Amino acid sequence: MNLDGIKHKNTRLSLDQLAFCRILNEVVDNGIRFSPPNIPVLLAAEVNEKSIAISISDSGPAVPDEELERVFERFTRIEEYR
């Protein structure tokens, strides 16, 4: 994965590129894994002078509201989607 395309003349992205790519790869992989076959997972980046917003959208099932807090716990898997 290459982050060179995320540029704005006055925005600087300062991060651990390897860690960021691993995280982004995991999120995209989950989107592909849980979406119906042959349905795209969409990535978009919005860059301005003070921030970079990256959005990922898929057509897979949504995480139930009562499970949302758990998705940030290490090694968590929502049983309904395994």
VENZI-V346559 format. One record per run of one state. SS is the DSSP state (h for helix, s for strand, l for the rest). FROM is the first residue (numbers start at 1). TO is the last residue. If there is no record, write none. Layout:
ss={SS & SS}
from={FROM & FROM}
to={TO & TO}
This chain:
ss={l & s & l & s & l & h & l & s & l & s & l & h & l & h & l}
from={1 & 8 & 9 & 11 & 12 & 17 & 35 & 42 & 48 & 52 & 58 & 65 & 73 & 79 & 82}
to={7 & 8 & 10 & 11 & 16 & 34 & 41 & 47 & 51 & 57 & 64 & 72 & 78 & 81 & 82}
